[in-house]
């Protein structure tokens, strides 16, 4: 099964909630104020968020007027096109011309950072790149052990220290090793942290500074791992991490387990941050670069 078909299958809950509601609103209706209000409600319920919803409705109104559209069912096509406009083109990873590239994964507990680190390692290994995983979540021995399992599964190398070590020291060692071994990509897994724990947030800054001293421009990507099932809560997490770490993008996990797929649009509109990868299942291959046109086509399929 190709990735698009897997994506379509994994977004079944989004389609049931989001697209089915929209189709119900548009079925055999005239275009009037009541229809726009119902469409607005459907978008907000799908976690598209108020600002993005207002923008979409405004664009739909303008196009209906300009193109003299009379059939409500035509709004489905317009909505697809305008969602795609809001999401913009795919956002490639910001990898340096000369390796190693350094990717820092951040986020709160339970979003799937360690699993994402392993799946990213698999993604790069499939491209023939040499990958090193840095176990910078030193608060939990289980996270270090889990990353070791991922390293074995994917063929990536691993730099780890004992539980309770300084995470910045792990990243320092990882970059030294990467340069010595000719590694292409370093992926650093960091501890889950709550945005209200100032010392933990400050620690992220220290990790980034250490990386920058060891390698010019590092970290090249700071990706916030968000759990799609949290919907609008994901947005508030993203805002706070953005203030502290200078995020470059989002990895949205667990899209297969939620009806709240509209949060992809909300993130782009409200934060200006691109979703760079999406997770749609448990398998190693169920993490892939986010392609807006495939995503929109899959939820409207």
C-alpha positions as semicolon CSV with decimal commas, in nm:
position;residue;x (nm);y (nm);z (nm)
1;X;0,000;0,000;0,000
2;X;0,141;0,341;-0,100
3;X;0,181;0,621;0,156
4;X;-0,119;0,816;0,023
5;X;-0,348;0,515;0,070
6;X;-0,206;0,454;0,418
7;X;-0,262;0,822;0,496
8;X;-0,620;0,807;0,369
9;X;-0,683;0,499;0,581
10;X;-0,525;0,647;0,894
11;X;-0,725;0,971;0,864
12;X;-1,056;0,784;0,878
13;X;-1,155;0,948;1,209
14;X;-1,084;1,294;1,070
15;X;-1,300;1,220;0,766
16;X;-1,585;1,082;0,980
17;X;-1,588;1,390;1,198
18;X;-1,472;1,672;0,977
19;X;-1,564;1,594;0,618
20;X;-1,888;1,413;0,702
21;X;-2,011;1,718;0,898
22;X;-1,918;1,951;0,613
23;X;-2,095;1,729;0,359
24;X;-2,407;1,730;0,578
25;X;-2,400;2,110;0,594
26;X;-2,361;2,147;0,218
27;X;-2,607;1,883;0,101
28;X;-2,889;2,021;-0,116
29;X;-2,872;2,368;0,036
30;X;-2,873;2,720;-0,092
31;X;-2,582;2,943;-0,001
32;X;-2,701;3,174;0,275
33;X;-2,597;3,310;0,614
34;X;-2,723;3,003;0,798
35;X;-2,505;2,778;0,581
36;X;-2,193;2,987;0,650
37;X;-2,267;2,973;1,025
38;X;-2,308;2,595;1,019
39;X;-1,992;2,555;0,816
40;X;-1,808;2,775;1,066
41;X;-1,929;2,554;1,353
42;X;-1,817;2,237;1,171
43;X;-1,467;2,379;1,116
44;X;-1,429;2,492;1,477
45;X;-1,547;2,152;1,605
46;X;-1,276;1,989;1,390
47;X;-1,016;2,202;1,575
48;X;-0,935;2,424;1,279
49;X;-0,941;2,706;1,536
50;X;-1,127;3,038;1,532
51;X;-0,870;3,252;1,341
52;X;-0,822;2,993;1,063
53;X;-1,198;2,929;1,043
54;X;-1,276;3,299;1,012
55;X;-1,011;3,329;0,739
56;X;-1,152;3,031;0,547
57;X;-1,512;3,160;0,566
58;X;-1,399;3,506;0,454
59;X;-1,220;3,354;0,153
60;X;-1,520;3,136;0,067
61;X;-1,754;3,435;0,073
62;X;-1,521;3,632;-0,155
63;X;-1,493;3,349;-0,407
64;X;-1,866;3,274;-0,407
65;X;-1,929;3,637;-0,491
66;X;-1,649;3,671;-0,747
67;X;-1,722;3,341;-0,924
68;X;-2,102;3,373;-0,889
69;X;-2,131;3,028;-0,736
70;X;-2,485;2,920;-0,652
71;X;-2,459;2,550;-0,562
72;X;-2,366;2,483;-0,199
73;X;-2,193;2,158;-0,295
74;X;-1,939;2,362;-0,493
75;X;-1,817;2,500;-0,159
76;X;-1,655;2,162;-0,086
77;X;-1,409;2,214;-0,372
78;X;-1,349;2,576;-0,273
79;X;-1,288;2,476;0,089
80;X;-1,028;2,219;-0,021
81;X;-0,852;2,478;-0,235
82;X;-0,854;2,744;0,037
83;X;-0,732;2,503;0,306
84;X;-0,445;2,415;0,079
85;X;-0,368;2,785;0,028
86;X;-0,359;2,835;0,406
87;X;-0,130;2,538;0,459
88;X;0,111;2,651;0,190
89;X;0,368;2,434;0,013
90;X;0,558;2,146;0,180
91;X;0,831;2,273;0,413
92;X;1,156;2,081;0,368
93;X;1,396;2,024;0,656
94;X;1,660;2,295;0,700
95;X;1,964;2,072;0,664
96;X;2,310;2,225;0,619
97;X;2,509;2,164;0,297
98;X;2,788;2,004;0,501
99;X;2,692;1,733;0,753
100;X;2,624;1,660;1,026
101;X;2,276;1,808;1,050
102;X;2,148;1,842;1,407
103;X;1,780;1,792;1,486
104;X;1,652;1,865;1,837
105;X;1,318;1,714;1,941
106;X;1,130;1,897;2,216
107;X;0,786;1,882;2,376
108;X;0,582;1,789;2,682
109;X;0,562;1,438;2,827
110;X;0,370;1,172;2,639
111;X;0,371;1,319;2,288
112;X;0,593;1,045;2,146
113;X;0,932;1,220;2,123
114;X;1,146;0,909;2,171
115;X;0,939;0,708;1,923
116;X;0,959;1,001;1,679
117;X;1,339;1,008;1,718
118;X;1,350;0,639;1,626
119;X;1,117;0,679;1,329
120;X;1,316;0,979;1,203
121;X;1,630;0,767;1,227
122;X;1,458;0,506;1,010
123;X;1,346;0,776;0,763
124;X;1,704;0,902;0,715
125;X;1,855;0,552;0,710
126;X;1,619;0,469;0,422
127;X;1,780;0,757;0,232
128;X;2,122;0,605;0,284
129;X;2,223;0,854;0,552
130;X;2,435;0,770;0,854
131;X;2,237;0,856;1,169
132;X;2,335;0,906;1,531
133;X;2,078;0,918;1,812
134;X;2,160;1,125;2,122
135;X;1,980;1,013;2,439
136;X;1,949;1,361;2,592
137;X;1,639;1,262;2,792
138;X;1,846;1,168;3,096
139;X;1,561;1,202;3,345
140;X;1,416;0,862;3,257
141;X;1,624;0,547;3,228
142;X;1,333;0,401;3,027
143;X;1,373;0,672;2,760
144;X;1,745;0,592;2,724
145;X;1,671;0,219;2,699
146;X;1,388;0,281;2,450
147;X;1,618;0,489;2,228
148;X;1,877;0,211;2,243
149;X;1,614;-0,031;2,110
150;X;1,535;0,212;1,826
151;X;1,906;0,243;1,745
152;X;1,929;-0,136;1,715
153;X;1,613;-0,157;1,503
154;X;1,718;0,114;1,261
155;X;2,093;0,058;1,248
156;X;2,166;0,404;1,388
157;X;2,447;0,461;1,636
158;X;2,371;0,587;1,987
159;X;2,538;0,817;2,236
160;X;2,411;0,781;2,591
161;X;2,516;0,849;2,948
162;X;2,377;0,727;3,276
163;X;2,042;0,846;3,412
164;X;2,066;1,192;3,570
165;X;2,355;1,309;3,351
166;X;2,365;1,660;3,207
167;X;2,163;1,648;2,879
168;X;2,385;1,917;2,725
169;X;2,688;1,695;2,792
170;X;2,519;1,410;2,603
171;X;2,463;1,640;2,304
172;X;2,826;1,760;2,326
173;X;2,950;1,398;2,318
174;X;2,709;1,314;2,034
175;X;2,841;1,599;1,816
176;X;3,202;1,505;1,888
177;X;3,123;1,145;1,789
178;X;2,928;1,256;1,480
179;X;3,219;1,460;1,349
180;X;3,466;1,180;1,417
181;X;3,251;0,910;1,254
182;X;3,130;1,102;0,948
183;X;2,765;1,099;1,058
184;X;2,507;1,274;0,837
185;X;2,229;1,340;1,088
186;X;2,225;1,372;1,468
187;X;1,881;1,339;1,629
188;X;1,867;1,447;1,994
189;X;1,579;1,321;2,208
190;X;1,516;1,557;2,501
191;X;1,314;1,509;2,819
192;X;0,947;1,593;2,819
193;X;0,897;1,915;3,006
194;X;0,610;2,129;3,118
195;X;0,627;2,486;2,995
196;X;0,581;2,613;3,354
197;X;0,902;2,447;3,477
198;X;1,147;2,731;3,420
199;X;1,463;2,530;3,493
200;X;1,367;2,262;3,241
201;X;1,291;2,519;2,974
202;X;1,624;2,694;3,048
203;X;1,795;2,359;3,001
204;X;1,674;2,349;2,640
205;X;1,848;2,680;2,583
206;X;2,169;2,533;2,726
207;X;2,147;2,228;2,496
208;X;2,101;2,457;2,194
209;X;2,395;2,679;2,299
210;X;2,625;2,379;2,344
211;X;2,523;2,247;2,000
212;X;2,585;2,589;1,845
213;X;2,934;2,612;1,996
214;X;3,028;2,269;1,864
215;X;2,881;2,310;1,519
216;X;2,798;2,631;1,337
217;X;2,425;2,681;1,289
218;X;2,328;2,390;1,515
219;X;2,067;2,287;1,602
220;X;1,954;2,318;1,240
221;X;1,602;2,204;1,325
222;X;1,416;2,236;1,655
223;X;1,104;2,029;1,606
224;X;0,820;2,037;1,857
225;X;0,652;1,697;1,884
226;X;0,278;1,745;1,937
227;X;0,008;1,487;2,001
228;X;-0,274;1,556;1,752
229;X;-0,533;1,409;1,990
230;X;-0,489;1,711;2,222
231;X;-0,637;1,944;1,957
232;X;-0,628;2,309;2,061
233;X;-0,410;2,232;2,366
234;X;-0,135;2,155;2,118
235;X;-0,146;2,520;2,009
236;X;-0,088;2,657;2,359
237;X;0,206;2,417;2,404
238;X;0,353;2,531;2,074
239;X;0,327;2,901;2,164
240;X;0,522;2,854;2,487
241;X;0,795;2,639;2,336
242;X;0,826;2,882;2,047
243;X;0,905;3,162;2,293
244;X;1,183;2,961;2,459
245;X;1,347;2,757;2,186
246;X;1,292;2,921;1,848
247;X;1,106;2,633;1,688
248;X;1,156;2,559;1,319
249;X;0,864;2,321;1,276
250;X;0,620;2,067;1,413
251;X;0,599;1,690;1,416
252;X;0,233;1,599;1,462
253;X;0,191;1,247;1,600
254;X;-0,110;1,018;1,650
255;X;-0,313;1,164;1,363
256;X;-0,457;0,817;1,311
257;X;-0,619;0,823;1,656
258;X;-0,805;1,152;1,643
259;X;-1,087;1,339;1,477
260;X;-0,903;1,667;1,545
261;X;-0,697;1,680;1,226
262;X;-0,802;2,040;1,168
263;X;-0,533;2,142;1,418
264;X;-0,285;2,117;1,126
265;X;-0,454;2,423;0,972
266;X;-0,474;2,603;1,307
267;X;-0,100;2,557;1,370
268;X;-0,010;2,704;1,032
269;X;-0,246;3,000;1,060
270;X;-0,194;3,096;1,425
271;X;0,174;3,017;1,473
272;X;0,316;3,047;1,124
273;X;0,496;2,719;1,190
274;X;0,505;2,449;0,924
275;X;0,413;2,092;1,009
276;X;0,720;1,906;0,879
277;X;0,632;1,546;0,965
278;X;0,316;1,358;1,058
279;X;0,282;1,031;1,243
280;X;-0,005;0,807;1,137
281;X;0,060;0,476;1,314
282;X;0,289;0,254;1,516
283;X;0,517;0,119;1,242
284;X;0,859;0,263;1,162
285;X;0,737;0,378;0,823
286;X;0,433;0,556;0,970
287;X;0,618;0,887;1,000
288;X;0,656;1,087;0,680
289;X;0,719;1,442;0,559
290;X;0,396;1,641;0,567
291;X;0,257;1,707;0,222
292;X;-0,034;1,956;0,244
293;X;-0,194;1,855;-0,087
294;X;-0,190;1,485;0,007
295;X;-0,329;1,564;0,351
296;X;-0,618;1,774;0,216
297;X;-0,691;1,518;-0,058
298;X;-0,694;1,238;0,203
299;X;-0,938;1,407;0,441
300;X;-1,174;1,503;0,158
301;X;-1,139;1,164;-0,017
